[in-house]
Amino acid sequence: MTMDIIESEQKRFLSLLEIVRREGELLLKTDARLFTANLDATWVERLENDEDLAERLDAFVSRFGRMQDTLGDKLIPSLLRSLAEKPDSTLDNLNRAEKLGLLTSVIEWLDVRTRIYGRCR
């Protein structure tokens, strides 16, 4: 990989990092508005009749999924390329990120994604 390509990838990485930062801010704002009460059966039952609450939950799930997509599909591969490594499948990239100390656990990542976003790649 030439220095120009590595430098270009480092710029892309920084741009993606800024996108993830903004996505994280939005997710935290939604989190603060959504989870003000205890999550129990009554809270879940309210979703059917409380349009505002249901929309906030939908926004949280959407923002969470979008941020995880950006991290897993774009940011981590870009980081690997900027380190002159070749990105692989999403799962392999997540495992590499865990080895680099960027993720505490790939299993937790996938578990949270499955529970919150409803699917896993």
C-alpha positions as CSV (number, residue, x, y, z in Angstrom):
1,M,0.0,0.0,0.0
2,T,1.5,3.4,-0.9
3,M,1.7,6.3,1.5
4,D,-0.9,8.2,-0.5
5,I,-3.4,5.5,-0.1
6,I,-2.7,5.1,3.6
7,E,-3.0,8.9,4.1
8,S,-6.2,9.0,2.1
9,E,-7.6,6.1,4.2
10,Q,-6.6,7.9,7.4
11,K,-8.6,10.9,6.3
12,R,-11.5,8.7,5.6
13,F,-11.2,7.1,9.0
14,L,-11.2,10.5,10.7
15,S,-14.3,11.5,8.8
16,L,-16.1,8.3,9.7
17,L,-15.0,8.7,13.3
18,E,-16.7,12.1,13.3
19,I,-19.9,10.5,11.8
20,V,-19.9,7.9,14.6
21,R,-19.4,10.6,17.2
22,R,-22.5,12.5,15.9
23,E,-24.5,9.3,15.7
24,G,-23.5,8.5,19.3
25,E,-24.6,12.0,20.5
26,L,-28.0,11.4,18.8
27,L,-28.3,8.0,20.4
28,L,-27.5,9.3,23.8
29,K,-30.2,12.1,23.5
30,T,-32.8,9.5,22.4
31,D,-31.7,7.2,25.3
32,A,-32.1,10.0,27.8
33,R,-35.6,10.8,26.5
34,L,-36.7,7.2,26.1
35,F,-35.5,5.5,29.3
36,T,-36.7,7.9,31.9
37,A,-38.9,5.3,33.6
38,N,-38.3,1.7,34.7
39,L,-38.7,-0.8,31.9
40,D,-41.5,-3.2,33.0
41,A,-44.6,-4.8,31.6
42,T,-46.6,-1.5,32.1
43,W,-44.0,0.4,30.1
44,V,-44.2,-2.1,27.3
45,E,-48.0,-2.1,27.3
46,R,-47.9,1.8,26.9
47,L,-46.1,1.3,23.6
48,E,-49.4,0.3,21.9
49,N,-51.2,3.5,22.9
50,D,-48.4,6.0,23.4
51,E,-47.4,7.1,19.9
52,D,-44.6,9.4,21.2
53,L,-43.1,6.6,23.3
54,A,-43.3,4.2,20.4
55,E,-41.6,6.7,18.1
56,R,-38.8,7.3,20.6
57,L,-38.2,3.6,20.8
58,D,-38.2,3.3,17.0
59,A,-35.7,6.2,16.9
60,F,-33.5,4.5,19.4
61,V,-33.5,1.2,17.6
62,S,-32.8,2.9,14.2
63,R,-30.0,5.1,15.6
64,F,-28.4,2.2,17.4
65,G,-28.5,0.0,14.3
66,R,-27.2,2.8,12.0
67,M,-24.3,3.5,14.4
68,Q,-23.4,-0.2,14.6
69,D,-23.6,-0.5,10.8
70,T,-21.3,2.5,10.5
71,L,-18.9,1.0,13.0
72,G,-18.9,-2.5,11.6
73,D,-19.2,-1.9,7.9
74,K,-17.2,1.3,7.5
75,L,-15.1,2.5,10.5
76,I,-13.4,-0.7,11.5
77,P,-12.5,-1.7,7.9
78,S,-11.2,1.8,7.3
79,L,-9.1,1.6,10.5
80,L,-7.7,-1.7,9.3
81,R,-6.8,-0.3,5.9
82,S,-5.2,2.8,7.5
83,L,-3.1,0.3,9.5
84,A,-2.1,-1.3,6.2
85,E,-4.2,-4.4,7.0
86,K,-6.7,-6.0,4.7
87,P,-10.3,-5.9,5.9
88,D,-12.2,-9.2,5.7
89,S,-15.7,-10.3,6.6
90,T,-17.5,-8.2,9.2
91,L,-17.1,-11.0,11.8
92,D,-13.4,-11.2,11.1
93,N,-13.0,-7.4,11.3
94,L,-14.8,-7.4,14.6
95,N,-12.5,-10.2,15.9
96,R,-9.5,-8.1,14.8
97,A,-10.9,-5.0,16.5
98,E,-11.3,-7.1,19.7
99,K,-7.7,-8.2,19.4
100,L,-6.6,-4.6,19.0
101,G,-8.5,-3.8,22.2
102,L,-11.2,-1.7,20.5
103,L,-14.0,-4.0,21.4
104,T,-14.4,-5.8,24.7
105,S,-16.2,-8.7,23.2
106,V,-17.4,-9.7,19.8
107,I,-19.9,-12.0,21.4
108,E,-21.4,-9.1,23.4
109,W,-21.5,-6.9,20.2
110,L,-23.4,-9.6,18.3
111,D,-25.7,-10.3,21.3
112,V,-26.6,-6.6,21.8
113,R,-27.1,-6.2,18.1
114,T,-29.5,-9.2,18.0
115,R,-31.4,-8.1,21.0
116,I,-31.8,-4.4,20.2
117,Y,-31.6,-4.3,16.4
118,G,-33.4,-7.6,15.9
119,R,-30.9,-9.2,13.5
120,C,-27.3,-10.2,13.2
121,R,-25.2,-10.3,10.0
